[in-house]
Amino acid sequence: MSAWIVVLAAGVVTFATRLSFITLLSSAQVPDWFARALRHVPVAVLTAIVFPELLMRDGTLAIGADNSRLIAGAVAIALAWTTKKTLPTIAAGMFLLWGLEAIG
């Protein structure tokens, strides 16, 4: 039961933190430099989540042709860059990853 209380409390704190920024910034005029900086936050967060998964294998740096995640990720990045479409990028990256891992 205590684990559920901790999970619910963490959810409430997370929600309250995000809601506070939304409510505070919705009526406030932020400086231009701050608004420009905020545009880079999603890219920075996504990069911090994705790149370790692409570049690391078993705790070591794996940059080579035997890293199927890196190859599939590079193809997905190139596809996203050229098409600017999310769903085809995810589908192509996942199908390529599954194919490469099935091969070997």
Secondary structure, 3 states (H helix, E strand, C coil): CHHHHHHHHHHHHHHHHHHHHHHHHHHCCCCHHHHHHHCCHHHHHHHHHHHHHHHEECCEECCCCCCHHHHHHHHHHHHHHHHCCHHHHHHHHHHHHHHHHHHC
